[in-house]
Amino acid sequence: MVSVRLCRKTAADSYSLPYQSVYRDKQTGAFPGLVQVRDDPRYCHPPGVSPISLRRPLPAAATRLAERGIWKKMTTSRAPLDRGLLEQVAPLTTEQIEQQARRLLAQMDLKEKLQQMSGDTPLLRGAIELLFAYNRRPLPAGENRRLAIPAIRFSDGPRGVVMGHSTCFPAAIGRGASWDTELEERIGDAMGVEARSRGANLLGAVCVNVLRHPAWGRAQETYGEDPYHLGEMGAALVRGAQRHVMACVKHIAANSMENARFRVDVRMNERTLREVYLPHFKRCVDEGAACVMSAYNRLNGHYCSENHHLLRHILKEEWGFRGFVVSDFVFGVHSARAVNAGLDVEMPLTIHFGRRLRKLVQRGVVPLNLIDEAVLRILRQKIRFAQVGEPGRYGPQAAVSPGHRALAREAAQKSMVLLKNERAPDSPRPTLPIDPAQARRIAVIGRLANRPNIGDKGSSMVRPPYVVTPLEGIRAAAPPGCEVRYSSGRFIGRAADAARTADVAVVVAGYTHKDEGEYMFLKGGDRDALTLNPHDETLILRVAAACPNTVVVLMGGSAIVTEAWRNRVPAILMAWYPGMEGGNALADILFGKANPCARLPCVFPRSESQLPFFDKRAGAIEYGYLHGYRLTDSERSVPAFAFGFGLGYTTFAYRDLELGGDEVGADGTLRVSVEVTNTGDVAGEEVAQLYVGYDSSAVERPLKELKGFTKVHLDPGETRRVDFALPARDLAYYDEQQAGWIVEQGAYTVYVGPSSRTEDLLSARFRIRG
């Protein structure tokens, strides 16, 4: 009988999943058999606890590993230090944190310092876990039991915590469509609570990479195409999450391709880098983010993890970032010399930052002072976040709590963008919301209507205990006496027949994790096309011909080209990947329980000709200064649906745009205000957007770019004055020759309205004086 050591979990921050622990018989030294601990999340197994004997044998391969002394090293685990001796009765000041970090550093030898800088999991076991049990537990790095220093314990999470059964929120691109920083901060708070409850203290949820081209497979993990919008949404998630755990902001920088991410060299000039691909990272750093993750790709010839200019010069020196930089996983580090460039932690395993790094330090190739700097950065954040938290909120009850489920539903409601809502022929009112009195039969059509579809199944995969599908949501919300029929759409003729006898047809079409997402060789990756597959396009056309009141619900991670059928249907709703409560939220929108208030965070083009060049297999690619709405504006090209566009069940009017003055100094702030009125007959939320145009710039600038937004709730007939603060420094451009930012004197135009479309915007001019 094999002894397996178990103990009941006593701390909310302990690991929440078990491991296999195998030991030799103390008397004979033999392995009489192997067993596996039962899958019970209440247990972990530190040493020094009375052994318990169980039965289930493991495979013969595991027995051979054990007999060679390998399995024990792979599977033996100790309960992690929670916060060790770093926790204080009262929070420490910045100066006190620095003093304690330096005291701990002074007690370490070189080996202990290097152990702070990479993953704690043994290499073989870690490789197996990455292949077969990734995201089942937090990934630890830098535990030191002698000094009672806990590990950082990493968990992924753009849609929610990836461990166990956790709340699955809409994909980040959908939350970006909410333009709601207060909502995003609440989501960050919920993710932080669930991560902490499952033993993590570092959450990789803040993805702010620019969506340069909608074919990017992991577009769903970021908020959209605009740097200002990305920065505000990312900063909100940082604020919420860091009430409980460290936030990791990723992936710096220019990570906007998936299939070629490990090798592609992204080339751009310094001005493009500074103005387009970095401002949102700086915004999150300024918000106090504890950690930044480097990207896989190369930037101007150097891998991002080894890019001295990016990590050390800009991030650490110019921006004054006091946190630590971690690598993207496994293939994110190419040499131990990455320390010289500014990389602090190799994750999740020790490949380069172990013996290889020690030899480089001993030879003087990597200076010891850079090792000390990296360790200090790590210790500062460990000490800082040992003082953070709300212990009463942590525990098994936190995951998928009623409050978090309600928040997921609210987020899904506020992420769905109503792109089109017209009257069908012979109908006196718009197609949506569905009128219960006029809809006695509803046909729900499409394979995606009756399957869970919450997005990518790579590193960001969340495992909620349930997912409400569109069909389930519609059936649950349909009024009494309303018949809901379902057709998978596989046979188009049958689907058309079902639609012909219905008062309303709802077609659900789009993408799944097989079409886009993290590249998994046989699934995911960058898209091959931006249109729906031909079958779905034909299905929509046939259903629309059979039922005038056809609503198309799109699911996907970024823009979809709709030209083949857009003008043949009266209503289109973009649902993105809406999370575990998506079906209920969709029904809330369709039946008018919720008023759509989302706005597009990226341009929906008419064709790929309106987009930058994209090659998913590229070894090198040039990123230009313009993309998205900046590019369509510059080329005077009209997209299908503009950046910032979205409809609702009410209407809003803008008037009386006022500026705080005709001029502002280069170090001043201009006050901008506008009146917004709900001119409809139902309450709703409006996203007021502020753009700035550069009338007399000496360099190439966008015709206009987003510099502010706010969301306002208005009852029918209500008017409210919305205020913006526009710092002149936010209008600076980066001068490559002077290697600095310049606020130009001259004329500027402020635009305020409900989208980036010129016809939607009020405008007023002002000047910046020297």
Phi, psi and omega in degrees: 000134182267140179274128177239120185274131182226149165214153180286138180293131184246346182238141181297334183268007176285162176301141186259001179236149184277167173232165175271129180235122186234135183228151174291151173297127187297331184273316186262340184073010184261170174249089183292350180169171180233145181226162180240134178296140179296150185281087182231111185293356179278354189239146165222185189209082172285167179286169175080020181242146181305130181290150177236136181263132177237186191244313199302118180285148175268170182299160182299328180298322178293323178299317180297321177298318181296317182296336178268003178081012184268319186299321180299317180295326181288323195249344180289131181223146175252152175300133183289153168296136178288279173237008177055222179266011182279338183290139180238157177295317178243143179303144181273152172283168178301320179295318179294321176300315180298317180297316181293321179298318181289326176296317179294318180300320183295339181270357186263143167270178185300318181300316181292324177297314181294329178294335176290343194255014177200172184297149181270343186287130176306146191303310184294313179298319180298319179298318179294318179296320179297325181281320191241345184218034182295140179068020176273341179210164174295149180262115188270152175207130169085032175280138177226103184285331179299320180259007180056043177259119182287163174282156158286140184234102191273138169223141177283174179168039177301329179256356186147172182292133188274356182265142174060201174270105183238166179291128177257111177273169173303152176304154185303324180298325176290319178292329173299325179291343177288333185051035188239095183290328177295318177296317181294326177294322176293324177294319176300320177298315180295316177298319180298318178297315182291322178297314180296322180293337180259013172096003179270154171228005177223120187245117180272059187257346190263088178261116183236029176293145181290130171279092183281323183216133185293351176286346180304124187296332182253026175303329182298340183274350180246177189267343182154199190260347189257130183299319181294313179299316177302315183296318181290320179291318179296319179298323178296318178294322176300312181301315182292312184294323187280008164287345188228322185219167172289141177258134177253121180262130187218163351245117186276117007210167176063033179269089184226023174222150185249304187301323183258018190299330184283341187232340189296139175257109179271120184248137178200160176281168186296324181293317177298317178302311186290322187268334187248319190254000180236337187303323181291327174294318179297322179300319179289324176296316179297334178284351176102019180305137184282334192213145173233138178256134177281158182269163177288321191292166171272153175232114182051045172095348183239134175303142185300328179288347180238020186266095184302318181297319183286308189276314185271311185291307185278301188296308189273319184274305182292311185277345181070031179296125183256359178276199182240156181252125176252155177279156163293163199282139171065296184264013182273353178235135183243348180196150175294344177293352178302336176301319180300326181281342178124003176282133185255327186224129172268124181237152354263001184240167176262104179245307181257333188265027176248246182299323181298317180292321180300317180297321179292324177293315181295330178273353180084005179291322173249114182296143180298329181295333176285327173297313179299319179298315180298316181294321177299319178300317180293313182296321179304314183287324176299316179292315180303314186272355169289345179262001189256143171141170177227083190307328181295345182265353187263148179143175182303330182290345184287327184289128178052043178291162177305321179295321180288325176295318178296322178294321177297321178292316178299317180298320179293319176302316186275001178258342186278124185261121175278107185272330182208139178204086182248172177279136171286159177307136178068014178255137182278354187217162178301157184297322180246148357288158180295130178275113182302329182289336183255355184242088177270339176228128177238127175261121176255122193229140174124144182298328182281351179288336187236031176219145174298131182215085186249010172114200188304146177246029174268224185293341181265007184296131175251144183246077179290158180289342177202160173225126178274117180280164176304318180297316179297318180296318180292317179297320181291330185263348183299139181292159178305138179087355179269125180267126179250116179253147181239139171225131182293340182082001179299316176258107190298323180298317178295321178296320179295322178296319178296321180291326184296328182265006183258155174279328177221137174244131177245111179259123178254119184218161178149219188241167174225185179297341178284336184267331183203155181136197178298133185290116183242029177071302181260356179205165179073202181088188179287150181289150173272335181213158179260354178271166169292163177293154186304324180299314182293324178294318177295319179301314180299315181297318181291319179294317180297325177291330182275330183226111182301325181271072181253130176249128175257123177254120182260138175238133181172176187258358175194201187295147177233131177280127190242012190298329184292341186217355188303321183276003182255356179235147182276340185219136178225133179230124177268114184259350183057215167254103199272005176085184188293334180258016186301319181297319177294318180296320177300315178297323177302319179290311185299321183264004173084009176292329176237140180267121181304135181222008182279157179226147185296131175268005178204156178291137167260105186281165171282327179203169180293345179295343179271006186242164174293164176297141179216130176223109187291350178253012187296139171274333176211148181209144179263126175260120180276178183286333186245140172202171176059221183293333176297321181287314179296322175300313183298323182268006182053041182255133184263117179282173175295314179220127189280159171303134179084359184276147174180147181254171175212190180264010172221178181233155181230148177236142178248139176202168175057059174288126182234140173251150180290352178176169178277341182223158175211146179285163182297338177251015182260182179229131180265129174273133178233134177217156181209149175268132177239131182236136172278108183265006179260196185244013173226154178292150180197171178246136180242143175257104177277128187241135179247126177239157177231134174251150186251102191280332187224036183287145178277352181234167177296129176226159172297154175300325172199155176213149184296131178226007177181151172201155176207149181252132184228136178263130182227133172283164179305129179081353183282142176240138177219140175273125182258130183250143174232149171247124185242095177293134180299328181297336179287353180258008182289154170245160182267123178265116185291325182290321179273350182053048180198174183266139182235126171264110184285140167284150178134195188267142177224159176236130174265134175239134177226135179177193186270357178196181179276356180294134182302321182291347180268355195249137164275155182218155176205150184252153174209172179234150169256126180258162182281000000 
